[in-house]
Amino acid sequence: QVQLVEFGGGLVQPGGSLRLSCAASESSFSINVMGWYRQAPGKQREWVASATSSGSANYADSVKGRFTISRDNAKNTVFLQMNSLKPEDTAIYYCTMSMYNGMNIWGKGTLVTVSS
């Protein structure tokens, strides 16, 4: 099966920035939507952002204006640039990719901690 691997998680101070990346081995031609979810401690997983194959982006209201999702189809990679980070952004961030054949692939997650 296709494996997704996230990079870039870590500790950052409030107001700081962090850039996440996620790469897949599958050809970009077969990847429909790339996106990011997150799960804070003790809470359910929530959708953060997504990008279509053409690059159109959508964001959750909680991150709109602060986060930017982008993708490099040639490298089968999706990015999440996180700016103006807040303590409430602390969560495990999961990469996901939806294939044109209907299959959904998930990464194992990377921890982002926003704290002073």
Protein Blocks (a to p, Z undefined) as FASTA:
>chain_A
ZZdddehiacddehiacddddddfbdfklpmbdcdddddehiacddfbdcdfkopacddf
klgokaccdddfknopacdddehiafklgccdddddddfkopacddebjaddddZZ
